[in-house]
Amino acid sequence: MKRSQLPPEPVSSYVVPQLRIVYVRTPKAACTSLKWLIAELNGEDPQHFRGSVLPEIARSTTIHRRALWQKTPSLHDLSDDDLAAVDPESWFIFGVVRHPAGRVWSAWQSKLLLQERRYMTRFADESWLPSVPASTSDVQEDFRRFVLALRGPSGARILRDPHFRPQAHMLTPEITPYRRIYRTAQMQELMADLREHTRAQDGPPLPDLVASNDTPLRPLSATFTDDVVEVLEEVYADDLKSFGFDSGRPDNALAASEYEPSQLAEIDRLIERSHRVGDLADHAQQLQRRNRRLAARVRKLEAQVGRSRGDRRRRRTAK
């Protein structure tokens, strides 16, 4: 592989050199499950991820902190010689994509509707931030306002976030030599192909995928009105074209017209959980910064003590 063929984000690829596997991640497309699989194949320590003080809402999602990975290089980390040895004919280089409408729905729900702390802070000045929903129509109207904002002044800002960025722009299938890019509906095929490749490399049995679902509300067909679909098809045109999706309507939408009261109550509960996790993360980060300041102060005092002792020794020697 050549450097000119690498996906654009330096942190997006995960290499298992001994098994000749490369995974290029797409957020909100089985990303959490596949990262845990790669981490286990490379012998990453799960406890190291759990030490994160960022406001992750579950242990499973701490895997997304790329700086916490200790044994898994990215393609960009490889030397020129090692990168040249990544041969698409013998390496299993893969990505996974999701229908863009379903992916946007999932990302909007988990990051914005459930009020994840970082997103509430990042977009605090935006009028399209969702409220705590009291009805199905609240959910639908808030989602519609968000999608229409993708075409407005906020669009570029939203699309810089990898959860909302078009998948084709992250995977760059026109230049990066994948063995195959799978859809999330093809996960069984992916696992069968990956299992066959791993056996051919005399590798271990594949671990089970970690289940992860932080979006309790399935999309309703009625939510995807003509104006919503029009914007999605415009913004995610490259995804539709590159990966062969038919339209901007999600492929798993429900025909039901209303969410159950219990489902809306679950959203309320998860928002409260998100706020509490955010509070604890803020407190932990404050303590972490305080400890760093204290450690720096201790080092400074130790250096001063060392210099003072050195001065006394020199004066005694001079006498």
N, C-alpha and C positions, 0 to 999 in steps of 0.2 A: 504494500500500500504506500502511496505517496502522501506527503503532507498536504498537497493541494486537494486531496480527496477526503480529508477529514471533515466531520461535521463541525459547524462553526463554534459551538460552545465547548471550551476546554474541559469543563466538568461533566459533560453529558455522557461520556463513554466509560464503560467498565470492562476491564480486560482480565481474563483468566488465562495467563500465558501457558501454564502447564497443560491445559485442556484445549487450547486454541479456540477460545470463545471470546467474542466481543458483543456486549449489549449496549446499544445506544438508547437511552431512556427517552420516553415521552411522558410527562406528567399527566395523570388522570387516564392512563391507558395501561392498567395492570402494573404500574410502575413500582408500587410498594412491594408487591409480591415478588416481582422479578429481581428487585434489588436484594431482597433477603436471600433469594436463591443464589445469586452471584456471591453474596457475602459468605454464605456457608461453604460454597465450593472453594473459595479462596482462604477459608480459615479465619475470617474476621471474628473478633470477640464481641458477642452481643452486648455484654456489659459496658463496653466502651461507648456504644451508642447511647445507652441509657443514662450516661453521665451528662447528657446535654441539658442545658438550662434554658433552652429556647422553648417557646410556648407550643410544643407539639401536644396534640390532644390524646395521643395514645403511644404506648411503647413502640408499636410497629412503625409509626411515622418518624421516629428518630433516625431511621435509616437514611433519610433524605439529607442529613447534614454531611455533605461531601467531605468536609475537612476532618471528620471523625473516622473516615476510612483509613486504615493503616497499611493494608497489604494489597490493595487493588489499584493499579495505575489506570490512568486514562490513556487513550491513544496519543494525546498530546504530550504525555509524560515520557513516552518511549523515545529512546535514542533513534537516530536515523537508521542504524543497522537493524535494530529490533523492529522498527516500523516496517522496514523493507521486507522483513521476514513474515509479516502478516499477509499471507496469501489468501485471497478470497476463495480460491479453489479448495484449499484444505482447512481453512478456518471457518468457524460458524459465526458469521457476523450478522446480527439480526436486530430488528426493531419491532415495535408493536404500536399499532394505531387504533384509534377509536372513531366511530362516526362523529364528525365535528360538532353536530348539534347536541348529541348525547354527552360529549366531552365538555362542552361549554356549560351545559346544564349542571353537570356534576361539579365542575370547578366553581361555578357561581354559588351552588348550594353549600359546598363544604367550606369555601373561603369567605363568602360574603353573607349569605343567608344565615349561616351558623355563627357569624361574627367572630371569625378568627382574629386575634388581637393585632397581628401585624397588618392585616388588610384594613381593619377599622382605623388604624393609625395612618396607613399609607394613603387611604382614600377619604380621610375624614372630611375634606372640604367638598366632596362630590354629592350632588343632589340625588343621584340614582342609588345610593346605598340603601339596601332593603331594611324595612322595619321588622319588628317581631310580628309575624302574621297571625291574624285572628280568623282568617278565612282563606279558602282556596283562591278567591279573587285577589286577595292581597298578594299571595305568592305569584300569581300570574302577572299582575300589573307590575310588580317590582322586577320580575324577570324581563318583561317587555321593555321597561325603561332602561335596564342595563344593556340589553341587546341593541336597542336604538342608539345608545351612547357610544357603541363601537364605531358608528359612522360619524360621530360628532367630534368635538374638540378633545374629549377624553380618550378617544379610541387608541391613539398611538401610545398613550401612557398605560392603558390596560393591556395592550398587546405586547408590551415589553415583558410582561410577566409570563414565564414559561407555561403556566397553567392555562393561559388563554391564547398564547402564541400559536399560529398555524403549525401543525405537525410537520408539514413539508418543509418549512423554513428551518426546523431543528434537525430533521433527519437528512435533509438534502439528498433524496434518492437519485437525483440526476447526476450526482458526482461521487457519492460514497458507494463502494461496491458491496452491497449486502448479499448474503446468501438468500435471504428472503425478508420481507416486511410483512408481518402477520396482522390481521385484525384481531381485536379482543374476542370476537366470536370464534376465532380459530385457535384458541389457547390449547385445546387438546392436540391439535396438529403440531403446534409449536413444541409442546412437551414431548411428543413422540419423536419428532425430528431431533430435538436436543438430546434426548435419551440415546438415540441411535448414534449420534456423533460422539457423545461422551463415552459410550462403550467402545467405540473404535479407537479412542485415545487411551484405553485402559483406565478410565476414570471411575470414580465411585458412583453408586446409585444416586440418582437425583433426589434431593429432599422434596417433600411436599411443599406446594406453594402456600405461603402465609395468607390466610384470608384477611381481607381488609375492605371495609365498607363504611364510609363516613357520610353517606348521602342517603338518608332514609326515604326520601320522597322520589318515586319514579316519575318521569315526565308524563304529563297528560297531553294527548293529541291537541286538545283545545287550547293549550298554552302556546302552541306554535301557529300563530295566526299568519296571514299572508305577509304582513309587513315585517314580522319577526323573521320568517323564512327568507324573505328577500335580502335582509341585511346579512344573515348567516351565509347565504349563498355567495354574496359579494365578498365578505371578509374572508371566508374560508374556501374561496374558489380554487386555490392551489391544492388544498386537501382533497376536495371533491374530484379534481382532475387527476392528481397524482395517485390516489389510492382507490379510485373507481367507485366512490359513493354516488348514489343516484341523485339525491336532492338534499336540501337543507332541513328536511324533517327527520327527526331521530327514528332509528329503526326499532326502538323498543318502547315507544310511547303507548300509554294505556288509553283505552277508550272511555274510561270512567270520567265523569264530569266533576266530581268533587273528591277531595281527600277526606278520610275519616277524621272525626274530632281527635281520636287517639293519636293519629299521625301528626296533626298540628301541635298537640300537646308535647309530643316527643321533640319537635323542633324547639319549642320553648325550653324544654329540659336541657337539650344539647347546647343551646345558647348560654344558659346559666353555667353549664360545665365549662364552656369555652372561656367565659369571663373569669371563672375561678382559676383555671389553668393559667390564663394570662396574668392574673394577680400574683400567683406563686412564681411564675417565670420572672416577672418584674422584680420581685423580692430577691430571688436567687441571683439574678444578674447584678443587683445592687450590692449584695454580699460579695459576689465574685470581684466586682470592681474595687470594693473596699479592701478585700484581701490582697489584691494586686498592689494597691497603694501602700498597704502596711508592709508587704514583702519588699517593695522598693525602698521604703523608709528603713527597714532593718538592714538591707544591703548597704545603704548609705551610711548608717551608724557604724556598721561593722568595718566599712572602709575607713571611717574617721578614727575608730579605735585602733585599727591596724597602723595608720599613719602616725598616730600619737605614740604608740609603742615603738615604732621605728625611730621616731625623733628622740625618745628617751634613751634607746640603745646607742644612738649616735653620740648623744651628749656624754654618756658614761664612757664610751670609747675615747672620746676627745680628751677627757680628764686623765 
